Amino acid sequence: MATIDIKKQHALGQGLAQTRAEALASYLSSDLGFHTNSDGDQIFVEAKSGKFKGTTGSIRSSISDIHIDLTVPPDSHAEALSTKISAKLADLLGDDKKLVG
């Protein structure tokens, strides 16, 4: 199993960070076929079919960062998924000069 662990710091505040995390989950659902389930500031994701089948994990937002933590089966293209998530997260967070890292 491979692990995708992406943590992006921001200066957006908790409310806007949660909105961006939800938008990332929506992208995973609509574009990549993931199922999502929210529980407060944590969104659980799972790919039950498709290219990334068997991938599970979560997206968590906080006042200072958005953290994506996924477990990807060996044959489920972890590098491609990581690239897609990183690009979408960068798009959602924008090129805000206030971003920390």
C-alpha positions as CSV (number, residue, x, y, z in Angstrom):
1,M,0.0,0.0,0.0
2,A,1.1,3.5,-0.8
3,T,0.3,6.6,1.2
4,I,-0.5,10.0,0.0
5,D,0.1,12.6,2.7
6,I,-0.4,16.2,1.6
7,K,-0.5,19.1,4.1
8,K,-0.9,22.6,2.8
9,Q,-0.8,25.5,5.2
10,H,-2.9,28.6,4.6
11,A,-4.1,31.8,6.2
12,L,-7.7,31.5,5.1
13,G,-9.4,30.8,8.5
14,Q,-11.4,27.8,9.5
15,G,-14.6,28.6,7.6
16,L,-13.0,29.2,4.2
17,A,-10.6,26.3,4.7
18,Q,-13.6,24.0,5.3
19,T,-15.3,25.3,2.2
20,R,-12.1,24.6,0.2
21,A,-11.8,21.1,1.7
22,E,-15.4,20.4,0.7
23,A,-14.7,21.6,-2.9
24,L,-11.7,19.2,-3.0
25,A,-14.0,16.4,-1.9
26,S,-16.5,17.4,-4.5
27,Y,-13.8,17.2,-7.2
28,L,-12.8,13.7,-6.0
29,S,-16.4,12.7,-6.1
30,S,-17.5,14.2,-9.4
31,D,-14.3,13.9,-11.4
32,L,-12.5,10.9,-10.0
33,G,-15.4,8.7,-8.8
34,F,-14.8,8.8,-5.0
35,H,-17.6,8.5,-2.4
36,T,-17.4,11.1,0.4
37,N,-18.9,11.4,3.8
38,S,-18.5,14.5,6.0
39,D,-18.1,14.5,9.8
40,G,-17.4,18.0,11.1
41,D,-14.1,19.2,9.8
42,Q,-13.1,15.8,8.5
43,I,-14.3,14.3,5.1
44,F,-13.9,10.6,4.6
45,V,-13.2,9.5,1.0
46,E,-13.3,6.1,-0.7
47,A,-12.9,4.9,-4.3
48,K,-15.1,1.9,-4.7
49,S,-14.4,1.5,-8.4
50,G,-12.5,3.0,-11.2
51,K,-8.8,3.8,-11.7
52,F,-8.2,4.6,-8.0
53,K,-10.4,1.7,-6.6
54,G,-9.5,0.7,-3.0
55,T,-8.2,4.1,-2.1
56,T,-9.4,5.3,1.3
57,G,-8.7,8.2,3.6
58,S,-9.6,11.6,4.7
59,I,-9.4,15.4,4.1
60,R,-9.2,17.5,7.3
61,S,-9.3,21.2,7.5
62,S,-8.1,23.4,10.4
63,I,-7.5,27.0,11.0
64,S,-4.0,26.7,9.7
65,D,-3.9,23.9,7.1
66,I,-5.7,21.4,4.9
67,H,-4.5,17.8,5.3
68,I,-5.1,15.0,2.8
69,D,-4.2,11.5,4.1
70,L,-4.9,8.6,1.8
71,T,-4.0,4.9,1.6
72,V,-3.7,3.7,-2.0
73,P,-3.5,0.1,-3.2
74,P,-0.3,-0.8,-5.2
75,D,-2.2,-1.0,-8.5
76,S,-4.2,2.2,-8.1
77,H,-1.9,4.8,-9.5
78,A,-0.8,6.7,-6.3
79,E,1.5,9.1,-8.1
80,A,-1.2,10.1,-10.6
81,L,-3.7,10.6,-7.9
82,S,-1.3,12.6,-5.8
83,T,-0.5,14.9,-8.7
84,K,-4.2,15.5,-9.4
85,I,-5.0,16.3,-5.8
86,S,-2.0,18.6,-5.4
87,A,-3.0,20.5,-8.6
88,K,-6.6,20.8,-7.5
89,L,-5.7,21.9,-4.0
90,A,-3.3,24.6,-5.4
91,D,-6.1,25.8,-7.7
92,L,-8.6,25.9,-4.7
93,L,-6.2,27.8,-2.5
94,G,-5.1,30.1,-5.3
95,D,-1.9,32.1,-5.4
96,D,-2.7,33.9,-2.2
97,K,0.3,35.9,-1.0
98,K,-0.9,35.0,2.6
99,L,-0.3,31.3,2.1
100,V,2.2,30.0,4.6
101,G,3.7,27.0,2.8
